[in-house]
Amino acid sequence: MKYRRQGQILKIIQEQNIKTHEQLIVELNKCGFKVTQATVSRDIKELGLIKIPFPDGGSVYATSSDIPEELDRRINMITDTVRSVEYAMNDIVIKTYPGMASAVAASVDASMRGEFVGSIAGDDTLLIIAANEEKAAEITEKLRKLFH
């Protein structure tokens, strides 16, 4: 049941622009899957789904495998959402407009995979952890060139 449901989730996000958990729950219910918010959250995490920017504003769910083919287009799309890029010691902080940090994080993770230890995104802030201060300065410079 779990694998059929997760397969249906992948099909839904490929065919529709799903912006919220609630929309996904409605679509799953239409397909005969009675799910809770917790189940959908778990499925999203297990499937590795991310949110990417949507041209009309906001963001939609996508698979992380979608990123490489359209990386340049998405980076260009999110460039205007980044407000600042700063670093302190080995931490890099990217400030975005509300709701866009996850989309920026997905693009940064895909384009700079392996250059930093890890990242975490909130609503309007992305924290990137570099191995050391020198690496943080290098990454910050790359990001500033990319986003400004």
Disulfide bonds with the S-S distance in Angstrom:
none
